[in-house]
Amino acid sequence: MKAMILAAGLGKRMRPLTDHCPKPLLPVAGKPLIVHHLERLREAGIHEVVINVSYRAEQIIEALGDGDAYRLRIHWSRETTPLETGGGIQQALPLLGEAPFLLVNGDVWCAALPGPQALQGDDLAHLVLVENPPHHTNGDFGLVEGRVNQTSTERLTYSGISVIHPALLAGQPQGAFALAPLLRAAIDNQRVSGERYTGPWVDVGTPERLAALESQLQG
């Protein structure tokens, strides 16, 4: 299985830290945030990673190169303008191939990843869900017996980590578009599974959360 790391965002919420450094390269516990992802992907047995880049793309490409230093191969998907999550994935599909792939938001930190077996049958996606953090108390989706729904009273938060089948994006026009509406449509069609992850996870969306993760990892 290949993986894709979403790293094309502007990092506006992380300013002023991202004024001169793209968010994926912000240091956490002595290494760039995105390197934590690369190391965990390699540990999970993944050898090829696609990374989409836009804001300060050259800095990221120069820092990571072809992935040889991390014992994996990096393919770069350059976006002249940010294509949002869905558009970014769609542009990268020729690099990802026709098999399901692991999708990781570049601005989260997580201690574990789902395996390729997580996607079963004719499902289009498998979502890793976590307990609602203080900054997102209402959550995103419900989870009942391994199936994701939008109707449960108890809701969990999408972790930014999933296994995606390329067919989820079938028929979408080129250009910028969000992934969330496609996921919600697939959920309503009973084609999305999920798991509740209770281990270490952080949405590194602000300087304060970055500092908290730094303290957690160093402690």
N, C-alpha and C positions, 0 to 999 in steps of 0.2 A: 504494500500500500504506500502511495505517495502522500505527502502532506502539503498543505498550503498555509503560510503565515500571512495574515493581513497586516501590512505595514505601510500603507499609503496615506494614512491620515495626517492631518496638519498638526495635531497635538495642541490645539488651542487651549484646552483646559489645563495643560501642563506649563503654560507660559508663566514666568519668563524662562523656565528651564529649556524650552524647545525653541527659543528665538534663534539659537545658533547650532543646536544639536537636535536631530530628529528623535522622536520619542523612543523608537526601538533601540537606540544607542545609549539611552540614559543608563548610568551605572547603578547596579543593585548588587550588593554584597561582592564588590570587586570585579564585576563583569557586566557588559551591556545586557539589558533586559532580554533582548532577542536571543542572546547566546544561551541563556537558561533554557529557552525553547529548543534551540538546536541540540543541545546536549541531551535533553530529555527525549527528543525524537529519536536520536541515535540510540539511546538506551532502550527505546521501545522497538528497535529493529528496523526503523525507517531509514532508507538510504538516499532518497531523493526528495528534495523540498523545493517548492515553488514559493517565491516571495514577491508580492507586488509592491512597488515603490512609486512614489510621486514626489512628495515634499522632501527636499534635500536627498534625492535618490542617490546621487553620486557618492555622498558620504557613507551611506549604508552599504552600497556595492563595494566601495573601496575597503571598508572595514571587514567585510565578510568574504569577499572574493568568490571563488568557485566552491567553497565549502570544504576544501581539502583539509584545512586545519581542524575541522570538526568531524572528520572521517565520514562525510556525506557529500552529495552533489547538490549544489544550489542552482536552480534555474530562475532567472530574473524576468518578471513581467513589468515592464515600465509603462506608466500611465502619464501621458502628457498633461492631462488634467485628471483629478480624482474621479473615479468611476463609481463611488460608493461600493458597498459590500457586494451586491449582486453583479454589477457591471464589472467589478474587478475580478471576480471569480470567472465570469463568462469569458473575459479576455484571456484568462490563463488556462482555459480548458484544453487548448491544443497541447499545452505542456503537461497537463495533469492526466490526460488520457481518458478512456471510457469507463474505468473502474471506479468504485467509490474511493474517496480520499478523506483524510483527516483534515479538518479546518480548525485553525487556531487564531483567535484574535491576538494581535501582537501586543496589546496593552493589558493582558492578564498574566497572572503568575499562578501556576497550578502544579501540585506535586504529582499528579498522575494523568494518564491519557487513556482513552478508550482504545480497544483493539479493533482490527478489521471485522471481527466476528460480531461486533455490536450491531451491524446493519443486517437485518434478516428479511427473507422473503422479498416482497415487492415494495418494501419501505423506501422512501426517498431520503430520509434523514434520521439520525439518532442523536439526540441532544443530551449533553451533560448538564444537569440542573443542580443548583446549590441552594443552601438556605439564604433567605433574603438578607442582604447586607444593610447596614443602617441608611445608606444613601439610596436604597431601592426597596423600600419596605413592602410595596404592593406586589412585587414579583412579576412574573411574565406568564407562566403556564402552570397548569395542573398536571399531576402525574398519578395515574392509577394502574397498578399491575403492569408497569413497564410501558404504558402507552401515554403519550402526551396529549393533553386536551386544553381547551380554552374555557371550560365551564366549571371546573372544580372551585369550591370556595377556598380551599387551601392552595396557595400558589407558591411556586418556587421561581428562582431567577436563572435565566439562561447564562451559563458560565462563559460563553464565548468559545466553547470547544464542542465540536460535533464531528460526526461522520456524515458526509454528503454524497449522494449519488448524483452524477452529472445530469441525469434526466430531470432533476428538480428544476433546472434552468432551461429546459427544452422550450423552444419557441419564443424566447425572449429577444426583443430587438437589441441591436448593438447600442452601447452608450451607458450612461449612468443610471442605475436603478438600485433600489434597496432589496436585500434578501428577505427581510422579515415578512412582507406580504406573501411571498412564495411559500415560506415555512408555514404561515398561518393557514393558507389554502390547503397545503398537504396535511396539516394537522386535522382540519375539518373533514378531509377525505380518508381519515384513519390510516395515514401512511407515514407516521412519525413515531418512533419509539424513543424511550428516554431512560436515564438512570439518575438516581439521587446520589450525588457525591458529597461526602461529609468530611473529607480531608482538607488540608491547607489549600486555600484559594484566595486570591486578591485581585480585584479590579483596580489596576494601577492607573486611575484616571486623573488624579490630582497630585500636586507636589506633596500634600499632606499624606496621602495614601502611599506614595512612593517612599516617604520617610518612615512611615510605619512598617512597611515591608522590609526596609533596610534594617530597622531595629529588630524585627522578628527573626530575620535570617542571621544576623550577627549575634543575636542572643542565644 
